[in-house]
Amino acid sequence: MFRNPETALSSKTPKDLKKILKEKRKTRQKQQPKENQQDKVVLTTSITLPDP
């Protein structure tokens, strides 16, 4: 089997590619520390809150 990423990509269907991208996204989110994600949530909620 070829390990060339270009040939591997060309042999896959678009559905497979989308699935692979989703998996990559999932793993990337898992790798991020949880504190980071909580900070993001706090930031987004504080931005959407109206000024008192």
PDB file of N, CA, C and O in Angstrom:
ATOM      1  N   MET A   1       0.842  -1.211   0.000  1.00  0.00           N
ATOM      2  CA  MET A   1       0.000   0.000   0.000  1.00  0.00           C
ATOM      3  C   MET A   1       0.872   1.253   0.000  1.00  0.00           C
ATOM      4  O   MET A   1       1.924   1.306   0.637  1.00  0.00           O
ATOM      5  N   PHE A   2       0.403   2.247  -0.728  1.00  0.00           N
ATOM      6  CA  PHE A   2       1.140   3.513  -0.767  1.00  0.00           C
ATOM      7  C   PHE A   2       0.849   4.326   0.486  1.00  0.00           C
ATOM      8  O   PHE A   2      -0.285   4.368   0.962  1.00  0.00           O
ATOM      9  N   ARG A   3       1.877   4.967   1.011  1.00  0.00           N
ATOM     10  CA  ARG A   3       1.688   5.840   2.175  1.00  0.00           C
ATOM     11  C   ARG A   3       1.615   7.311   1.752  1.00  0.00           C
ATOM     12  O   ARG A   3       1.616   8.216   2.587  1.00  0.00           O
ATOM     13  N   ASN A   4       1.551   7.524   0.434  1.00  0.00           N
ATOM     14  CA  ASN A   4       1.460   8.895  -0.074  1.00  0.00           C
ATOM     15  C   ASN A   4       0.072   9.453   0.248  1.00  0.00           C
ATOM     16  O   ASN A   4      -0.924   8.877  -0.189  1.00  0.00           O
ATOM     17  N   PRO A   5      -0.028  10.557   0.999  1.00  0.00           N
ATOM     18  CA  PRO A   5      -1.341  11.088   1.383  1.00  0.00           C
ATOM     19  C   PRO A   5      -2.193  11.490   0.184  1.00  0.00           C
ATOM     20  O   PRO A   5      -3.417  11.362   0.216  1.00  0.00           O
ATOM     21  N   GLU A   6      -1.546  11.977  -0.875  1.00  0.00           N
ATOM     22  CA  GLU A   6      -2.305  12.398  -2.050  1.00  0.00           C
ATOM     23  C   GLU A   6      -3.018  11.219  -2.702  1.00  0.00           C
ATOM     24  O   GLU A   6      -4.199  11.323  -3.035  1.00  0.00           O
ATOM     25  N   THR A   7      -2.326  10.111  -2.885  1.00  0.00           N
ATOM     26  CA  THR A   7      -2.947   8.953  -3.515  1.00  0.00           C
ATOM     27  C   THR A   7      -4.028   8.381  -2.591  1.00  0.00           C
ATOM     28  O   THR A   7      -5.071   7.923  -3.058  1.00  0.00           O
ATOM     29  N   ALA A   8      -3.775   8.412  -1.282  1.00  0.00           N
ATOM     30  CA  ALA A   8      -4.760   7.896  -0.334  1.00  0.00           C
ATOM     31  C   ALA A   8      -6.030   8.738  -0.404  1.00  0.00           C
ATOM     32  O   ALA A   8      -7.136   8.197  -0.388  1.00  0.00           O
ATOM     33  N   LEU A   9      -5.877  10.054  -0.482  1.00  0.00           N
ATOM     34  CA  LEU A   9      -7.043  10.936  -0.532  1.00  0.00           C
ATOM     35  C   LEU A   9      -7.824  10.741  -1.828  1.00  0.00           C
ATOM     36  O   LEU A   9      -9.054  10.698  -1.812  1.00  0.00           O
ATOM     37  N   SER A  10      -7.116  10.623  -2.950  1.00  0.00           N
ATOM     38  CA  SER A  10      -7.794  10.530  -4.240  1.00  0.00           C
ATOM     39  C   SER A  10      -8.590   9.228  -4.352  1.00  0.00           C
ATOM     40  O   SER A  10      -9.581   9.173  -5.081  1.00  0.00           O
ATOM     41  N   SER A  11      -8.168   8.178  -3.636  1.00  0.00           N
ATOM     42  CA  SER A  11      -8.873   6.904  -3.726  1.00  0.00           C
ATOM     43  C   SER A  11     -10.118   6.872  -2.844  1.00  0.00           C
ATOM     44  O   SER A  11     -10.938   5.961  -2.962  1.00  0.00           O
ATOM     45  N   LYS A  12     -10.264   7.857  -1.965  1.00  0.00           N
ATOM     46  CA  LYS A  12     -11.423   7.890  -1.066  1.00  0.00           C
ATOM     47  C   LYS A  12     -12.564   8.684  -1.696  1.00  0.00           C
ATOM     48  O   LYS A  12     -12.343   9.561  -2.530  1.00  0.00           O
ATOM     49  N   THR A  13     -13.780   8.360  -1.283  1.00  0.00           N
ATOM     50  CA  THR A  13     -14.936   9.128  -1.738  1.00  0.00           C
ATOM     51  C   THR A  13     -15.110  10.349  -0.847  1.00  0.00           C
ATOM     52  O   THR A  13     -14.601  10.363   0.274  1.00  0.00           O
ATOM     53  N   PRO A  14     -15.821  11.382  -1.319  1.00  0.00           N
ATOM     54  CA  PRO A  14     -16.036  12.580  -0.502  1.00  0.00           C
ATOM     55  C   PRO A  14     -16.644  12.255   0.865  1.00  0.00           C
ATOM     56  O   PRO A  14     -16.292  12.888   1.860  1.00  0.00           O
ATOM     57  N   LYS A  15     -17.552  11.277   0.924  1.00  0.00           N
ATOM     58  CA  LYS A  15     -18.149  10.897   2.210  1.00  0.00           C
ATOM     59  C   LYS A  15     -17.078  10.431   3.181  1.00  0.00           C
ATOM     60  O   LYS A  15     -17.070  10.820   4.349  1.00  0.00           O
ATOM     61  N   ASP A  16     -16.169   9.588   2.681  1.00  0.00           N
ATOM     62  CA  ASP A  16     -15.078   9.101   3.536  1.00  0.00           C
ATOM     63  C   ASP A  16     -14.231  10.270   4.022  1.00  0.00           C
ATOM     64  O   ASP A  16     -13.824  10.312   5.183  1.00  0.00           O
ATOM     65  N   LEU A  17     -13.970  11.218   3.126  1.00  0.00           N
ATOM     66  CA  LEU A  17     -13.155  12.377   3.498  1.00  0.00           C
ATOM     67  C   LEU A  17     -13.839  13.174   4.602  1.00  0.00           C
ATOM     68  O   LEU A  17     -13.194  13.597   5.561  1.00  0.00           O
ATOM     69  N   LYS A  18     -15.148  13.376   4.464  1.00  0.00           N
ATOM     70  CA  LYS A  18     -15.886  14.124   5.485  1.00  0.00           C
ATOM     71  C   LYS A  18     -15.804  13.394   6.821  1.00  0.00           C
ATOM     72  O   LYS A  18     -15.619  14.009   7.871  1.00  0.00           O
ATOM     73  N   LYS A  19     -15.947  12.065   6.761  1.00  0.00           N
ATOM     74  CA  LYS A  19     -15.864  11.267   7.992  1.00  0.00           C
ATOM     75  C   LYS A  19     -14.498  11.437   8.644  1.00  0.00           C
ATOM     76  O   LYS A  19     -14.397  11.610   9.858  1.00  0.00           O
ATOM     77  N   ILE A  20     -13.443  11.387   7.823  1.00  0.00           N
ATOM     78  CA  ILE A  20     -12.074  11.532   8.341  1.00  0.00           C
ATOM     79  C   ILE A  20     -11.900  12.907   8.976  1.00  0.00           C
ATOM     80  O   ILE A  20     -11.317  13.028  10.054  1.00  0.00           O
ATOM     81  N   LEU A  21     -12.409  13.949   8.303  1.00  0.00           N
ATOM     82  CA  LEU A  21     -12.285  15.306   8.845  1.00  0.00           C
ATOM     83  C   LEU A  21     -13.012  15.409  10.179  1.00  0.00           C
ATOM     84  O   LEU A  21     -12.510  16.031  11.115  1.00  0.00           O
ATOM     85  N   LYS A  22     -14.195  14.799  10.270  1.00  0.00           N
ATOM     86  CA  LYS A  22     -14.937  14.819  11.535  1.00  0.00           C
ATOM     87  C   LYS A  22     -14.126  14.165  12.641  1.00  0.00           C
ATOM     88  O   LYS A  22     -14.022  14.692  13.749  1.00  0.00           O
ATOM     89  N   GLU A  23     -13.548  12.998  12.324  1.00  0.00           N
ATOM     90  CA  GLU A  23     -12.741  12.286  13.325  1.00  0.00           C
ATOM     91  C   GLU A  23     -11.563  13.149  13.767  1.00  0.00           C
ATOM     92  O   GLU A  23     -11.253  13.217  14.957  1.00  0.00           O
ATOM     93  N   LYS A  24     -10.911  13.803  12.820  1.00  0.00           N
ATOM     94  CA  LYS A  24      -9.767  14.661  13.154  1.00  0.00           C
ATOM     95  C   LYS A  24     -10.214  15.776  14.095  1.00  0.00           C
ATOM     96  O   LYS A  24      -9.528  16.105  15.064  1.00  0.00           O
ATOM     97  N   ARG A  25     -11.387  16.355  13.787  1.00  0.00           N
ATOM     98  CA  ARG A  25     -11.903  17.440  14.617  1.00  0.00           C
ATOM     99  C   ARG A  25     -12.160  16.929  16.036  1.00  0.00           C
ATOM    100  O   ARG A  25     -11.823  17.595  17.015  1.00  0.00           O
ATOM    101  N   LYS A  26     -12.762  15.737  16.136  1.00  0.00           N
ATOM    102  CA  LYS A  26     -13.044  15.147  17.451  1.00  0.00           C
ATOM    103  C   LYS A  26     -11.763  14.965  18.254  1.00  0.00           C
ATOM    104  O   LYS A  26     -11.693  15.333  19.427  1.00  0.00           O
ATOM    105  N   THR A  27     -10.755  14.394  17.611  1.00  0.00           N
ATOM    106  CA  THR A  27      -9.509  14.131  18.333  1.00  0.00           C
ATOM    107  C   THR A  27      -8.852  15.436  18.747  1.00  0.00           C
ATOM    108  O   THR A  27      -8.255  15.522  19.820  1.00  0.00           O
ATOM    109  N   ARG A  28      -8.960  16.458  17.894  1.00  0.00           N
ATOM    110  CA  ARG A  28      -8.347  17.744  18.225  1.00  0.00           C
ATOM    111  C   ARG A  28      -9.024  18.332  19.468  1.00  0.00           C
ATOM    112  O   ARG A  28      -8.354  18.882  20.342  1.00  0.00           O
ATOM    113  N   GLN A  29     -10.356  18.214  19.541  1.00  0.00           N
ATOM    114  CA  GLN A  29     -11.079  18.731  20.707  1.00  0.00           C
ATOM    115  C   GLN A  29     -10.701  17.955  21.963  1.00  0.00           C
ATOM    116  O   GLN A  29     -10.563  18.536  23.039  1.00  0.00           O
ATOM    117  N   LYS A  30     -10.534  16.634  21.824  1.00  0.00           N
ATOM    118  CA  LYS A  30     -10.150  15.816  22.984  1.00  0.00           C
ATOM    119  C   LYS A  30      -8.785  16.225  23.519  1.00  0.00           C
ATOM    120  O   LYS A  30      -8.558  16.217  24.729  1.00  0.00           O
ATOM    121  N   GLN A  31      -7.878  16.583  22.614  1.00  0.00           N
ATOM    122  CA  GLN A  31      -6.520  16.933  23.018  1.00  0.00           C
ATOM    123  C   GLN A  31      -6.477  18.255  23.789  1.00  0.00           C
ATOM    124  O   GLN A  31      -5.581  18.466  24.607  1.00  0.00           O
ATOM    125  N   GLN A  32      -7.438  19.143  23.533  1.00  0.00           N
ATOM    126  CA  GLN A  32      -7.444  20.429  24.228  1.00  0.00           C
ATOM    127  C   GLN A  32      -7.755  20.237  25.713  1.00  0.00           C
ATOM    128  O   GLN A  32      -8.621  19.431  26.056  1.00  0.00           O
ATOM    129  N   PRO A  33      -7.072  20.955  26.594  1.00  0.00           N
ATOM    130  CA  PRO A  33      -7.370  20.878  28.021  1.00  0.00           C
ATOM    131  C   PRO A  33      -8.789  21.367  28.306  1.00  0.00           C
ATOM    132  O   PRO A  33      -9.291  22.270  27.636  1.00  0.00           O
ATOM    133  N   LYS A  34      -9.423  20.766  29.299  1.00  0.00           N
ATOM    134  CA  LYS A  34     -10.814  21.116  29.591  1.00  0.00           C
ATOM    135  C   LYS A  34     -10.939  22.560  30.063  1.00  0.00           C
ATOM    136  O   LYS A  34     -11.932  23.222  29.764  1.00  0.00           O
ATOM    137  N   GLU A  35      -9.955  23.051  30.789  1.00  0.00           N
ATOM    138  CA  GLU A  35     -10.019  24.438  31.271  1.00  0.00           C
ATOM    139  C   GLU A  35     -10.156  25.393  30.087  1.00  0.00           C
ATOM    140  O   GLU A  35     -10.881  26.386  30.155  1.00  0.00           O
ATOM    141  N   ASN A  36      -9.447  25.077  29.000  1.00  0.00           N
ATOM    142  CA  ASN A  36      -9.511  25.912  27.808  1.00  0.00           C
ATOM    143  C   ASN A  36     -10.943  26.010  27.291  1.00  0.00           C
ATOM    144  O   ASN A  36     -11.428  27.102  26.996  1.00  0.00           O
ATOM    145  N   GLN A  37     -11.616  24.869  27.183  1.00  0.00           N
ATOM    146  CA  GLN A  37     -12.981  24.860  26.670  1.00  0.00           C
ATOM    147  C   GLN A  37     -13.908  25.639  27.601  1.00  0.00           C
ATOM    148  O   GLN A  37     -14.791  26.355  27.131  1.00  0.00           O
ATOM    149  N   GLN A  38     -13.719  25.509  28.905  1.00  0.00           N
ATOM    150  CA  GLN A  38     -14.558  26.250  29.856  1.00  0.00           C
ATOM    151  C   GLN A  38     -14.335  27.746  29.683  1.00  0.00           C
ATOM    152  O   GLN A  38     -15.287  28.525  29.719  1.00  0.00           O
ATOM    153  N   ASP A  39     -13.080  28.151  29.496  1.00  0.00           N
ATOM    154  CA  ASP A  39     -12.792  29.569  29.274  1.00  0.00           C
ATOM    155  C   ASP A  39     -13.546  30.067  28.038  1.00  0.00           C
ATOM    156  O   ASP A  39     -14.116  31.158  28.050  1.00  0.00           O
ATOM    157  N   LYS A  40     -13.547  29.270  26.984  1.00  0.00           N
ATOM    158  CA  LYS A  40     -14.245  29.672  25.761  1.00  0.00           C
ATOM    159  C   LYS A  40     -15.736  29.875  26.048  1.00  0.00           C
ATOM    160  O   LYS A  40     -16.331  30.858  25.606  1.00  0.00           O
ATOM    161  N   VAL A  41     -16.324  28.947  26.783  1.00  0.00           N
ATOM    162  CA  VAL A  41     -17.751  29.053  27.103  1.00  0.00           C
ATOM    163  C   VAL A  41     -18.012  30.337  27.880  1.00  0.00           C
ATOM    164  O   VAL A  41     -18.956  31.068  27.581  1.00  0.00           O
ATOM    165  N   VAL A  42     -17.177  30.608  28.872  1.00  0.00           N
ATOM    166  CA  VAL A  42     -17.338  31.824  29.679  1.00  0.00           C
ATOM    167  C   VAL A  42     -17.232  33.061  28.786  1.00  0.00           C
ATOM    168  O   VAL A  42     -18.019  34.000  28.916  1.00  0.00           O
ATOM    169  N   LEU A  43     -16.261  33.053  27.890  1.00  0.00           N
ATOM    170  CA  LEU A  43     -16.082  34.196  27.003  1.00  0.00           C
ATOM    171  C   LEU A  43     -17.313  34.407  26.125  1.00  0.00           C
ATOM    172  O   LEU A  43     -17.805  35.529  26.007  1.00  0.00           O
ATOM    173  N   THR A  44     -17.803  33.355  25.522  1.00  0.00           N
ATOM    174  CA  THR A  44     -18.940  33.497  24.613  1.00  0.00           C
ATOM    175  C   THR A  44     -20.187  33.942  25.382  1.00  0.00           C
ATOM    176  O   THR A  44     -20.947  34.770  24.881  1.00  0.00           O
ATOM    177  N   THR A  45     -20.410  33.416  26.576  1.00  0.00           N
ATOM    178  CA  THR A  45     -21.608  33.798  27.332  1.00  0.00           C
ATOM    179  C   THR A  45     -21.508  35.250  27.777  1.00  0.00           C
ATOM    180  O   THR A  45     -22.498  35.981  27.735  1.00  0.00           O
ATOM    181  N   SER A  46     -20.320  35.673  28.205  1.00  0.00           N
ATOM    182  CA  SER A  46     -20.169  37.058  28.655  1.00  0.00           C
ATOM    183  C   SER A  46     -20.367  38.022  27.482  1.00  0.00           C
ATOM    184  O   SER A  46     -20.870  39.131  27.665  1.00  0.00           O
ATOM    185  N   ILE A  47     -19.975  37.602  26.289  1.00  0.00           N
ATOM    186  CA  ILE A  47     -20.123  38.468  25.109  1.00  0.00           C
ATOM    187  C   ILE A  47     -21.608  38.598  24.755  1.00  0.00           C
ATOM    188  O   ILE A  47     -22.068  39.680  24.389  1.00  0.00           O
ATOM    189  N   THR A  48     -22.352  37.498  24.865  1.00  0.00           N
ATOM    190  CA  THR A  48     -23.757  37.530  24.446  1.00  0.00           C
ATOM    191  C   THR A  48     -24.645  38.198  25.495  1.00  0.00           C
ATOM    192  O   THR A  48     -25.755  38.618  25.171  1.00  0.00           O
ATOM    193  N   LEU A  49     -24.186  38.305  26.741  1.00  0.00           N
ATOM    194  CA  LEU A  49     -25.003  38.943  27.770  1.00  0.00           C
ATOM    195  C   LEU A  49     -25.138  40.437  27.486  1.00  0.00           C
ATOM    196  O   LEU A  49     -24.154  41.083  27.126  1.00  0.00           O
ATOM    197  N   PRO A  50     -26.337  40.996  27.640  1.00  0.00           N
ATOM    198  CA  PRO A  50     -26.518  42.431  27.420  1.00  0.00           C
ATOM    199  C   PRO A  50     -25.904  43.246  28.553  1.00  0.00           C
ATOM    200  O   PRO A  50     -25.797  42.767  29.682  1.00  0.00           O
ATOM    201  N   ASP A  51     -25.511  44.455  28.255  1.00  0.00           N
ATOM    202  CA  ASP A  51     -24.919  45.310  29.297  1.00  0.00           C
ATOM    203  C   ASP A  51     -25.979  45.692  30.325  1.00  0.00           C
ATOM    204  O   ASP A  51     -27.116  45.996  29.964  1.00  0.00           O
ATOM    205  N   PRO A  52     -25.610  45.676  31.597  1.00  0.00           N
ATOM    206  CA  PRO A  52     -26.579  46.035  32.642  1.00  0.00           C
ATOM    207  C   PRO A  52     -26.929  47.529  32.623  1.00  0.00           C
ATOM    208  O   PRO A  52     -27.729  47.986  33.440  1.00  0.00           O
TER     209      PRO A  52
END
